[in-house]
């Protein structure tokens, strides 16, 4: 884990396995969104057509803004959007995905605040073959894993996480772990899904 981070200092802070897969799965033509900016922002911007980056911390927003400028990338739309946990699905932080049309997003990284609401909100926006990546997923979704804090055998962390899992039922899913935290990738099927 630490070795991977040292070898790839600009890589998103996801598991090494997820990073390796994402390195080959982004064609450069996707509309993309990330909740929670940081190391992932410039890395993703270089691999997608347009990236919406949603952040809730003003100081961190400014730090990432500087990274974007130094990297010379121009396809990032940064959004500073503080939130309140009680806003849930109605939060402007979550609703940043409403700028996208349904079935138009090729990539979504859920790694910030209100993760369960962001995850469910983005599902209808995902294009066929689109990827939803949830980092630290072991803390939220009941899945067989040995990562610390795992929900395995305890049920999903919230009813909204259960709703998300139901929404992506039938999607291809790749679960990765580094023994400390897990990253999962869901891939939307190519066929029509009348529900979402």
C-alpha positions in Angstrom: 0.0 0.0 0.0 2.7 2.5 1.0 4.9 1.4 -1.8 2.1 1.9 -4.3 1.5 5.4 -3.0 5.2 6.3 -3.3 5.5 4.9 -6.8 2.3 6.8 -7.9 2.3 10.1 -6.0 -0.3 11.7 -8.3 -2.7 8.7 -8.4 -6.1 8.6 -6.8 -6.1 7.3 -3.3 -7.9 4.1 -4.1 -6.6 0.5 -3.8 -3.7 -0.4 -6.0 -5.8 -2.9 -7.9 -8.5 -0.3 -8.6 -5.9 2.1 -9.7 -4.4 -0.4 -12.2 -7.8 -1.2 -13.6 -8.9 2.5 -13.9 -5.6 3.2 -15.7 -6.8 1.1 -18.6 -10.6 1.7 -18.4 -10.9 5.4 -19.0 -10.9 6.2 -22.8 -10.5 9.9 -22.5 -14.0 10.7 -23.9 -16.1 10.5 -20.7 -18.0 13.1 -18.9 -17.0 12.6 -15.3 -17.8 13.7 -11.7 -16.0 13.2 -8.4 -17.3 14.0 -5.0 -14.2 14.7 -2.9 -11.3 16.4 -4.8 -7.6 15.8 -4.2 -4.9 13.6 -5.8 -7.6 12.1 -8.0 -8.6 15.4 -9.6 -5.6 16.1 -12.0 -5.1 12.4 -12.6 -8.7 12.0 -13.7 -8.8 15.3 -15.7 -6.0 13.9 -17.9 -8.1 10.8 -18.6 -11.6 12.2 -19.3 -13.2 14.8 -21.6 -14.7 16.9 -18.8 -14.5 16.5 -15.0 -16.9 18.1 -12.4 -15.0 18.1 -9.1 -17.2 18.7 -6.0 -15.6 19.7 -2.7 -17.0 20.9 0.6 -13.8 22.2 2.4 -12.8 25.7 1.3 -9.1 25.3 2.1 -8.8 22.0 0.4 -10.7 23.4 -2.6 -8.0 26.1 -2.9 -5.2 23.6 -2.6 -6.7 21.5 -5.4 -7.3 24.6 -7.5 -3.5 25.3 -7.3 -2.7 21.7 -8.3 -5.0 22.0 -11.3 -3.4 25.3 -12.4 0.2 23.9 -12.0 -0.8 20.8 -14.1 -2.2 23.0 -16.8 -5.4 21.1 -17.2 -8.4 23.1 -18.4 -11.2 20.6 -18.4 -12.1 20.7 -14.7 -15.2 22.4 -13.4 -14.5 22.9 -9.7 -17.5 23.3 -7.4 -17.1 24.4 -3.8 -20.3 23.3 -2.1 -20.4 23.1 1.7 -23.2 20.8 3.0 -25.1 19.8 6.1 -25.6 16.1 6.8 -29.3 16.6 7.4 -29.8 17.8 3.8 -29.1 14.3 2.5 -30.3 13.7 -1.0 -31.5 17.3 -1.4 -28.1 18.8 -0.6 -26.7 21.0 -3.4 -23.4 19.1 -2.8 -25.2 15.8 -3.9 -27.3 17.6 -6.6 -24.2 18.8 -8.4 -24.8 15.7 -10.6 -28.0 17.3 -11.9 -26.0 19.3 -14.4 -25.7 16.0 -16.4 -28.4 14.5 -18.6 -29.5 11.0 -17.8 -27.2 8.3 -19.2 -24.4 10.7 -20.1 -21.8 10.2 -17.4 -19.0 7.7 -18.1 -17.2 7.9 -14.8 -18.2 8.8 -11.2 -15.9 8.7 -8.1 -17.8 8.7 -4.8 -15.1 9.6 -2.2 -16.4 12.7 -0.4 -19.3 13.5 1.9 -22.8 12.2 1.9 -21.6 9.2 -0.1 -24.8 7.1 0.0 -26.8 10.0 -1.4 -24.2 10.8 -4.1 -24.1 7.1 -5.0 -27.8 6.8 -5.5 -28.1 10.2 -7.2 -25.6 9.4 -9.9 -27.0 6.0 -11.0 -29.6 7.4 -13.4 -26.9 9.7 -14.9 -24.6 6.8 -15.8 -24.1 5.9 -19.5 -23.9 2.3 -20.7 -20.5 1.0 -19.7 -20.1 3.8 -17.2 -18.1 3.3 -14.0 -19.2 4.2 -10.5 -16.3 3.9 -8.1 -16.9 4.0 -4.3 -13.8 4.2 -2.1 -13.8 2.9 1.5 -16.8 0.8 0.4 -16.1 -1.7 3.2 -17.5 0.9 5.7 -20.8 1.1 3.9 -21.7 -2.1 1.9 -22.1 -5.6 3.3 -19.7 -7.6 1.3 -17.3 -10.4 2.1 -14.0 -8.7 3.1 -11.6 -8.6 6.0 -10.8 -4.9 5.8 -11.1 -3.2 9.2 -14.5 -1.7 10.0 -16.1 -4.0 7.4 -19.9 -4.2 7.1 -19.6 -7.9 6.2 -22.4 -9.8 7.9 -23.8 -6.7 9.5 -25.9 -5.4 6.7 -25.4 -2.1 4.8 -24.5 0.9 6.9 -27.8 2.7 6.0 -31.0 2.1 4.2 -29.8 4.4 1.4 -26.7 2.2 0.9 -29.2 -0.7 0.6 -31.1 1.3 -2.0 -27.9 1.9 -3.9 -27.0 -1.8 -3.9 -30.5 -2.6 -5.2 -30.2 0.1 -7.9 -27.0 -1.4 -9.3 -28.2 -5.0 -9.0 -27.3 -6.8 -12.2 -24.4 -4.4 -12.9 -20.9 -5.9 -13.2 -19.0 -5.2 -9.9 -15.3 -5.5 -9.1 -14.4 -5.4 -5.4 -10.8 -4.7 -4.5 -9.0 -4.5 -1.2 -5.6 -3.7 0.1 -6.3 -5.1 3.6 -6.9 -1.7 5.1 -9.7 -0.3 2.9 -11.7 -1.4 -0.1 -12.6 0.2 -3.4 -15.5 -1.1 -5.5 -16.2 -0.4 -9.2 -19.7 -0.9 -10.7 -20.1 -1.0 -14.5 -23.4 -0.1 -16.0 -24.7 -2.8 -18.5 -25.1 -1.8 -22.1 -28.8 -2.7 -22.3 -31.8 -0.6 -21.4 -32.8 -0.6 -17.7 -36.4 0.8 -17.4 -36.0 1.5 -13.7 -32.9 3.6 -13.9 
